[in-house]
Amino acid sequence: MNDDTHLDASTLPPSPVGPGALEGVRVLDLATMMAAPWAGTYMADYGAEVVKAELPGRGDPVRQWGSQFNNSSLAWKGLARNKTLITLALNTTEGQELLLRMVPEFDVLIENFRPGVLERWGLSPERLHEANPRLVILRTSGYGQTGPYATKPGFGTLAEAFSGLSYITGSEDRPPVLSGYPLADGVAALAGAMSVLAALYWRDASGGTGQVIDNAIIEANYRLIDYVMLDYEKLGLVRSRAGNRLGDLAPRNTYQTRDGSWVAISGGTQGIVERLFTAMEQPELIKDPRFLTNALRLENVSALDDAISAWMIRHDVDEVLEVFETFGVAGAAVNNSAQIAAHPHFQARELLVQIDDEELGPTSTPHVHPRMSKTPGGVKRLGGPIGRDNESFYRDVVGLTEKEMADLREAGAI
């Protein structure tokens, strides 16, 4: 859906930047695509110094993804925000030697090469830990570092399918549904960032050492839906697709309003359901034997949805939401991007803040989330050109001389 208007980022508040809880933590991001680098982005938002290494000349494949504006990938801008951008070719001997020289300067290394590739390059976790025993290594892959599928190519799309998430997503009479966004990658990124922080805490607060984290994208996503296995284990029930309904409670669906909008309802408690029936001016439904309890509502969910739909279609979305607010019903409009940008709640929360980007000009970016009161972090800059920070990083942090840098460029290592 296209909207005739656009968000004017120059009207947004500037991105606030405060002290970050992870200041002093240095992360080397060797990964590509979404899941693994995204974990580094979360850490960078809270002040970690994240150095993103890309293949010279080609860069991260995400640079070619999706919508382009002024020859810049809009997906890349957010994924690489707050990162120091360098180039490094690990498929060269010189690049491998340079990495081992750099590793002692870092707390965390993030990678998502197919299992076995780092080992083939002489950069196994054991070798990396020889160079820096305190290094936390986050290894993200589609299927994990072990098992018969370990070396198969794995992406978030495949993880949604293989983990069982897609099987229970979509309408019961339609094919399984994949999300319209790299959902599985985002889930794995959050799991990866959390595990890195746990490893750093153990290392620093408990006298531990560095360690290796095996973050399988399929398992991160399975963890989202793991209780459906108990349905199978205890009841022999293989949960399948049920549209927007949920096998745990009713009502739970989206309902169209008279003006063509949609409203989502979650009947999470008996009180909410009774208030919904009252708001619909049908209090008799509270005593209807089909709807007395959640279990009965699940048995009669089609009749329940029909009753709600019949009421909803007679009202515009604003009227529905006003009535729900009056009666304390848990409901929300189904918003698109244009509606989110204009919504007063998101504006009051400063969901979007402004960055003056070197390639895009004034540009919106999501505020850091979750919000911390003492160490909020912030967004300082978005993703930029390949090798933007080569000179300052290799000279000031690694300590390379001009001749060493020239030799490495000649060898194709940086």
N, C-alpha and C positions, 0 to 999 in steps of 0.2 A: 504494500500500500504506500503510495506516494502522497505527500502532503504539499499543498501549494506554497506553504510558508516554510521558512527555515529558522532554526535557532540562531539568534544573533549572540555569539559567544562574548562579544564585547560588552554586553549588558550584565554578564555574570560577575559575581564577586571574584577578585583575584584569589588564586590558590594560596591559602595560608600555610606557612611552614613553621613548625615549632621543633623543639627537641624531640628526638626519636628514641624509643626504648632500645633500639638495636644499634645505636651509634657506637662505633668502635668494632663492630662485627664486619669482617670483610668476606665477601662471597665471590667466587669465580664461577660464572655461568658459562659452561661449555655447550649447553644444550641448544636444540633447535625446535621449531614448531611451537606448540602451545603448552602442554601440561607441565613439563619441567621448567622452562623459563618463567612461566607464570608464578611458580612457587618463589622464584627469586624476586619477582616484581612485588609480591606481598611483603617480602622482607625489606625491600628497598623503600617501600612506603613508610616504614617505621624507622628509617634512618640507617639501615645497613648500607655499606658501600658495596654495591653489586657491579662487578666488572663483567660485561657481556662480550664474549669472544665469538667472532664469526669468521667464516672461511673468506680469505681475501678475494676480492673481486665479485664473488657471488652473494655473500651474505646469507642471512637466515631466509629460508623459503617463505616465511610469513611476509617478507617484503613484497612478494608477488601476489599475495592473497587479496581477494575481495575488492572492495571499492578503492579506487585510487583518486587522490586529489593533489594537483600540482606534482604529479608523478611520485607521490608518496602513498604507501599503503596506510589506510586509516586503522587497520587492525594492528599494524606494527607500532603505531604511535602510542597506544595504550600498553601493549605488551612490554615495550622496552622503556617505559617511563622510569625516570630516576636512575637509569643505568649509565655507567661509563662504557663507551662503545669502542672496542678494539678489534683488530683482526689477528687471527692465529690459525695456522694450518697444522693440525696435529697429524696429518698424513705425510708429513715430512720429518726427516730425522732432526733437522734444526728446530722445527716447531716442538717436537717431543722433548728435546733437551731444554728448550726455553721454558716449557711448562714445568718441568722438574725444578728449574731455577726459581720459578714464580711461586710454586706451591707453599713454601715456608711462610709466605706473606699472607696466607689466607686461613680463615677459620672453616670455611665451607666450600666444597666443590660440588657443582650440580652438573650432571651429564645424563644424556638419554640415547647414547649410541646403542646399537643392537648388542645384546650381551655377547661378550667375547671380543669386541672390536678394540676396546682399550687394552685388553690383555695382549692382543696381537701387536699392538703398537709399543709394547713394553711399558704400559702405563697402568698396570693392574692396581687395585686398591693396596695390595701389599707393597708395591713399589712406591706408590704415593705416600703411604704411611712411613716408609723408610725416610722419605724427604721431610715429612711433617706428621709425627705421631698424633698430634692433636686435631688433625683434619677430620671433619665430618663430611662424608661423601654421600650425597643423595643420588641414587641411581634409579631413574624412572624409565620404565619400559612397558610395552603393551601387556606382556604376559608374565613378567617377573624374570629374575635372573636364573631361575632353575625350572625344571619341569620339561616335558616333551615339546611344549610350544615356546620355550624361552627365546629361540632365535627367529621366530616368525615375526614379520613386520607387524607392528601394532599401532593403531591410532585410536583416538577417542571414539570415532564412529564405530569401529569394530568392538571396542570395549562396551559400548552401550548394548550391542547385540549379544556379545559373548557372556557378559555378566548377568544376563537375564532381565536387564532394565527395559529393553525394547519389547520383550515378550509381553510385559504387563502394561505397555503404554500404547494407547490408541483405542479405537472403537472395536467392539467384539466381532463385528462383521467386516472389518477392514484389515489390511496388512499391519504388521508391527510398525510402530512409528519411531523414527529417529528425531531427536530434538533439532530445532532450527538454529542451533548455536552449538559451539564446542563444549557442551555441558560436561561430558565425561572428562575432558581435559581440565576444566575448572575444578571439578571435584578432586581429581588426582593432585592438582596444584595445591589446594587447601590442605589435603592430607600430607603432602610433601613438606610444605612450610611448617605445619604443626610438628611433624616428626623431627625436623631439623632443630626447632626450638627445644624440643624435649631432649635431644641429644646434646645440645649446647648446655642446657641446664645441668644435665648429669655430669658433663665434662667439667664445668666451671664451679658448680656448687657442691658436687659430691666427690671431687677429686678423681674423676674418670678420665678417659682418654678419647681420642677420636674413634669413630666407628663408621660402618657402612650401613646405609638404609636402602632396603630393597622395596621400592614403591611401584607395584604393579597397577597399571591403570584399571585393569579388569577388576581387581580386588578392592580398589578404592570405591568403585561404583557398586560392586556387590555389597559392600558395607552399608550402602544407603538402603538396601532393600532386604537385608539379611533376615529379617523376621518372617519373610514369606517362606523361608525354608522350614520354619516351625509348623506352618500350615501343612506342609508336605510330610514332615517327620511325624507329627502327632495325629494328623487327621487324614493323611493321604490326599490332600487337596493341592493340586497344581494351579496356582493363581494365574489367571490369564487376563486378557484385555477387557476393560469394562467402561471404555470411554472416559468421561470425566468423573465417573462414579468411583468410589473407594469402597473396597470390601469390608472396611472397618466401621464406617458410620454413614448415616443418611439423615438429612440430605447432604449431598456434596456434588455440586455440578455447576455449570454455567448456564445462565438463562437469558434469552434475548428479550430486550425491552421494545416498547412500541416504536422508538426512534432508531432502531437498528443497532443499538449498543448492546453490550453483554455485561452481566453481573454474576460474580462468583459468590456462592454461599457455602459455608461450612457449618453444619449442625453438630458442632463438637460436644455440646452438652444438652441435656434435656431442657434446661432453662432457655437456651438459645432457640431451640425448636419451638417451644411453646410461645416465645415472644414473636417468632416468625409468623406463626399461625394467627396470633393476635394482630400483628401489623397488617396481615393480609385481610383483616376483618372477617376471618373464618375461625373463630375460637372453638367452634364445634369440632374442628380437626384434632384438638387437644385430646378429646375423649374418643375419637374414632378408634375402634379396636385394631385397625390396621397400623396405626401410628403411635400407639401408646408407649412403646419402648424402642430403643435403637434396634434391637434384634427384630422386632416386628416391622419397623420401617425398612430394614434391609430386605426382608422377605417381600415387601410390597413397594419396592423402590420405584417401579415404573408408574404406579398410581400416584405416588408422592410427587415425583417429578412432573407429572401431568398437571397436578393441582397447582404447583408453584408456577409452572410455565404459563398456565392459563391466566393466572393473576398478573404475572410479570409483563406479559405482552400487551396488557391494557394500560401500562404506565410508561412514561419516559424515564430515562436513567436517573436524571436529577431528582425526580419525584420519588423514585424507589429508594435512592440513597438517603433522602431526607426522612422518609418514613422509617427506614432502618435505624437511622441515628436516633430518632425519637423513641423507638421501642427497644433499642439496645440489641439489634440483630447483627450478627457477624456477616457482613457482606462487603464486597469491594468491586468497583468497576474494573473491567478488563481493559487496561490502558495500552495504547501504542506509544511509539517514541515521541510523537508530537504532543500527545496528552501528558506524558511524563514531564517533558520540558516545560510545559505551561502550568503544571499543577501547583497550587499554592503550598501544599504540604511539602513537596519536594523542594520548592524554592525556599521555604522557611528553614528546611534542614540543610540547605546548600548542598544538595546531592551533586550538583554540577558546579565546578569552579573553573576559572579561566586561566589558561596558560598562553603566553605570547610565544608561539612556536616559531622557530627559525625558518621553517618551510611552509607552514600553513597559516601563519598569522595568529590572531586571537582564536583560540580553540578551546572547546569544552573538554573537561576530563572529570571522571567521577572523584568525589572526595574520598579520602582515605577511609576505609571501613574495616573493622569496627573503630569507633571513636574512643580515644583515650584522653583522660582529663589532664594528666601531667606530662605525658610524652606523646603528643598527637602525631608527630611526624608531618608529612605533607608531600606535595608533588612539586618538585623543582623544575623539571623539564620532561618533555616527551621524547619518544624514540626519535633518533636522527639519522644522518647519513652513515654509511659504512665507514668504520675506522675513524670516526669523529675525534676520539680521544687518544689515538695512538701515540702521538708525540708526547703529551704530558704524562701518560701512564708509563710508557716504557722508559722514558727518561727519568721521571721523578720518583716513581714507585719501584720499578725493577732495577733502575740504575744503569741502563744500557747507554753506551757511548754512541756518538753519531756514526762512527764506523761500524759498530756492531749492528745498529739499526739498518744501515745501508746494506750490509752483508746479508741480513735476514730478509730484507726486501728482495735482494737479488736471488736468494734461494727460494723465494715464494712462500716463506714461513710467516710473514706478517704483511 
